[in-house]
Amino acid sequence: MGAHRPSMRHSSRRQRGQALVEYALVMVLLVLILFGTIDFARLFFTWSSLANAAREGARFGTVHPKWWTAAHNMPNIESRTRALLYTLGTDTPQVEIHCFHAHGQTSGDGWNFCTRGNQIHVIVRANFHSWTPIIPAVPLVSTATMVIE
């Protein structure tokens, strides 16, 4: 008597079960790649938005260096920066504005200190949260510095 061979019916079920397991493993990998690609695009878009907002805030500050705080419903440097922030999947971005003297001193209040020849420095920070569960939060920082002319 020879070795016992499984029936065709039993072998077919085993192959279908194996195919299902392989399909599930491949699908998990493909979904991770798909979401990773989407998250990378979102991350790049958010980083680009932060860079553009910081640059525009610094440019606005060189044109209007005295407008540090909102007065009489006029836009200020921070509100101009925030108006251009398009962030996907981040916490509320933090905006910092500094004015540097040509010799490296920094201002306390911005008034009377930010004059021609000094520098406006805008920093925008945010934490990016991805949709892919294996990617941790990514801290994003963008800075822009321009000289007041």
C-alpha positions in Angstrom: 0.0 0.0 0.0 1.3 3.5 -0.9 1.3 6.7 1.0 -2.1 8.2 1.7 -2.8 11.1 -0.8 -5.2 13.8 0.1 -8.3 13.9 -2.0 -8.7 16.6 -4.7 -11.4 18.3 -2.8 -9.2 18.7 0.4 -6.2 19.9 -1.7 -8.2 22.5 -3.5 -9.4 24.0 -0.2 -5.8 24.2 1.1 -4.7 26.0 -2.0 -7.6 28.5 -1.7 -6.7 29.2 1.9 -3.0 29.7 1.0 -4.0 32.1 -1.8 -6.2 34.1 0.6 -3.3 34.4 3.1 -0.9 35.5 0.4 -3.5 38.0 -0.9 -4.0 39.5 2.6 -0.2 39.9 3.1 0.3 41.5 -0.3 -2.7 43.9 0.1 -1.3 45.1 3.5 2.0 45.9 1.8 0.3 47.6 -1.1 -2.0 49.7 1.1 1.1 50.8 3.2 2.9 51.8 0.0 -0.2 53.7 -1.3 -0.7 55.6 2.0 3.0 56.2 2.3 3.0 57.9 -1.1 0.0 60.0 -0.3 1.5 61.0 3.1 4.8 62.0 1.4 2.8 64.2 -1.0 0.9 65.8 1.9 4.2 66.3 3.8 5.8 68.0 0.9 2.8 70.2 0.3 2.6 71.2 4.0 6.4 71.9 4.1 6.1 74.1 0.9 3.2 75.9 2.5 5.1 76.7 5.6 8.1 77.9 3.6 5.9 80.2 1.4 4.1 81.6 4.5 7.3 82.3 6.3 8.8 84.0 3.3 5.6 86.1 2.7 5.5 87.1 6.4 9.2 88.2 6.2 8.5 90.1 3.0 5.4 91.8 4.5 7.6 92.7 7.6 10.2 94.4 5.4 7.5 96.6 3.8 5.7 97.3 7.1 8.2 96.7 9.9 6.2 98.6 12.5 3.1 96.4 12.1 3.9 93.8 14.7 0.5 93.8 16.3 -3.0 94.3 14.9 -4.1 97.9 15.3 -7.3 99.4 13.8 -8.1 96.2 12.0 -5.0 96.4 9.9 -3.1 93.2 9.1 0.1 92.5 11.0 3.1 90.3 10.2 1.7 87.2 12.0 -1.8 87.5 10.5 -0.3 87.9 7.0 1.8 84.7 7.6 -1.1 82.7 8.9 -3.3 83.8 6.0 -1.0 81.8 3.6 -0.7 78.6 5.7 -2.4 75.6 4.1 -1.5 72.8 6.3 -2.7 69.2 5.9 -2.6 67.0 9.0 -0.8 69.4 11.4 -1.4 70.9 14.7 -2.0 74.6 14.8 1.2 76.1 13.4 3.3 78.4 15.7 4.6 81.7 14.2 7.5 83.6 15.7 8.7 87.0 14.5 12.0 88.5 15.5 13.8 91.6 14.5 17.6 91.5 14.5 19.9 94.5 14.6 22.8 94.4 12.1 25.1 93.5 15.0 23.0 90.4 16.1 20.9 92.0 18.9 17.3 90.9 19.0 14.3 93.1 19.8 12.0 92.7 22.7 8.8 94.3 21.4 9.7 95.1 17.8 8.6 98.7 18.0 11.3 101.4 17.5 13.9 98.7 16.9 13.0 97.4 13.4 14.3 100.1 11.2 16.1 100.2 7.9 19.1 97.9 7.7 17.8 95.5 10.4 16.4 92.0 9.6 13.0 90.5 10.0 13.2 86.8 10.9 10.0 84.7 10.7 9.8 81.1 12.0 6.9 78.8 11.3 6.6 75.5 13.2 4.1 72.6 12.9 3.9 68.9 13.6 2.8 66.8 10.7 0.7 63.7 11.5 0.6 61.1 8.7 -2.2 58.7 7.9 0.2 55.8 7.7 0.2 54.3 11.2 3.9 53.3 11.2 5.1 56.8 10.5 5.5 59.0 13.6 4.7 62.8 13.8 7.2 64.8 11.8 8.2 68.3 13.2 8.4 70.8 10.4 10.2 74.2 10.7 10.6 76.9 8.1 12.4 80.2 8.4 12.8 83.3 6.4 15.0 86.3 7.0 14.9 89.5 5.0 16.6 92.9 5.4 14.4 96.0 5.9 15.2 98.5 3.2 
